[in-house]
Amino acid sequence: MPPQRHPFARCVLYALCFLVFPLAARAGADVLLTKSGDRLVGEVKKLERGLLYFETDYGDNVFVIDWDEVRSLESKEYFAFRTAKGRRYSGSFWTDPADSSAIIIDAAEGPVQIKGPDLVFLESVERGFINRFSASLDFGYTFTKANGSQQLTTRGMLGYRAERFYSDIALNAVSNVQQSAENSRKADLSFNQRYFFHNNWYSIFTLMFETSDEQLLDLRSSGSLGIGTYVVSTQRLELTLAAGGSYVNEQFQHSEAPPAEPPLETPADTPSLNSAESFGTLEFNVFDIGDLSFLSSLSVYPSLTERGRVRSKFKADLKWDLPLNFTFKLGLTHNYDSKPPNEAGKSDYVFSTTVGWEL
């Protein structure tokens, strides 16, 4: 007579089967064949910037494959897709048997064919909450013996992507210590959110906090709202334009010496200033340069309340991808203010070299 299992033990066994069998069924569900004849079995993670991220069942390996090298691919999982023209679809997909350069999406409105070069982005929308996050952390340190100068650069980013929006928080901080001069600091902290519409349009909401000793700026707090569009969006590069308005509050340091000629519209020693600005932003990003990528942006802020005042911010990063998700970056940030209060410097720039890690 076979041994009797306790009812609780049977419940535990059934629960384990319920949890394990779907995982086993999911494992190896996606099959990828490259043009060189390699066959991979595992799970499609995402397609971004012309690169397909594919996790295999052989371990914790995630293969990064140029999308042009994919001959056939099929997944029954649920994905979000975006084309170069800004169209968005959701569903499972497979390679078109009649044209290996195209995929067919089982979308809600029916099967949709997309040519490979027109597919800009795909990502599983059923991935766990944690897996939707991206992050990076970079550090740089420079020491000059001649004048005892030390510079520490810290940069970090945490982002979250959903089907219709993307949010991130970013920090950039530079601290300079020098024996023969006063210490100086420059930092900015930003929160950004984009909500994506159809046809390459999106809305923007940004909160920004900045400080700069060079420009005698204790704290600049600003909130911006605007709208943007992808002018060009391919697997190789992106060009975007955005415009909107901002409300700004600025707290300034006191100048050590009174200026010979006070700036127009502004007292000689201004402790704080509230103003309204419009803004225009141009971003140009190039992804597929081997292990290199180039990210840049230029923002211009004409003041609506301070006549003749225009601010601008330029950023550029050249990134080299290293093994094990490490990166090496060369960065340049330049801030300009045509009428800085308290006779502060009009320009402030930072050139940095950092080593970091990305998730």
C-alpha positions, 0 to 999 in steps of 0.5 A: 500500500503506497504511503499516504501524503499529508494534505498540506504536503500535497498542497505544497507539491501542487504549488511548486508544480504551479510555479516551476512548470511555467518557468520551465515552459518559459525557459528556452521559449525564444530561439535566435538564429544569426546570419553566421549560423549560430543558434541561441535558445533563451529569452529576448530582453530588449532591442535598443540602439541597434543592439539585441540583448538576449539571455541564454539558458546556459547561465547568466550570460546576456549576449549583445548582438547587432540587429543586422546579424539576426537571421530569424527570431521568434517569441510568444511573450508580450513586447512593446515596440516603437518604429522610426516613425513613432508608431507603437505596438504591443504583442508577440512577434516572429521573423517574416518567413518570406523576408528575414529582414522583417518581423511580424507583430501579433498586435491587437489591430492584427498582424503588422509587418515592420522592416528590420531597419525601421524597428527602433525599440522593443522590450518585454512589458511583462518583465519584473518591476526591478528589471525595468530599472537602469542605472550607472555610477561614475567616478573620476579623480585628478591630482596635480602635485605642482599646486596640490590640486585635487578634483573629484567627479561623481556622476550617477543615474537611475532610470525606470522605463514603462510602456508609455513613459520614462523617468530618471534622476541624475546627479553630476558633482565636481569638487576642486581642492587647491592649496593656493586657491579657494575650494570650489564646487559645482553640482546639479541634480535633475528629475526628468519624466517623458510621456510618449504619444504616437508619431514621435511626440512626447511631453517633458516634465523636469525638476532641476537643482544646481549650484556653482561657486564660479557663478556665485550660485548657491542654489538654482531651483527650476521646474520645466514643462514642455513638448518634444519630438524625434526628428530622426530616430533610427538604430544608429542615431537620434535627433530630438527637439523640445520646447516649453517654459520654466519657473526659476528661483535663484539664491546667490552668494554675496560678492566680495567686492562691489562691482564698478558698474551694476548690471542692468535690471539687477541690484549690485548685490542680489540675494535671490531672484524669481523669474520665468523662462522659455527653453529650447533643447536640441539633443543629438545621440549617436550609438553604433560606433563599435564600442563607442557612443556619443551623447550631446545636448544644447539647451537655451533659456531666454528669460521672459522677465529679465530683459536681455538675459539668456542662459544656455547649457551644453553637455557632451559625453563620449562613452567607451563600453568596457567588459563586464558593464564597465565604461570609460567616459570623456565629458564636457559641460558648459554653462553660460549666463549673459547677465549673471547677478552679483558680477559673477562669471558668465561661463562655467565649464567642466571637463571630466574623465570617469570610469563607471559601471552600468546596469 
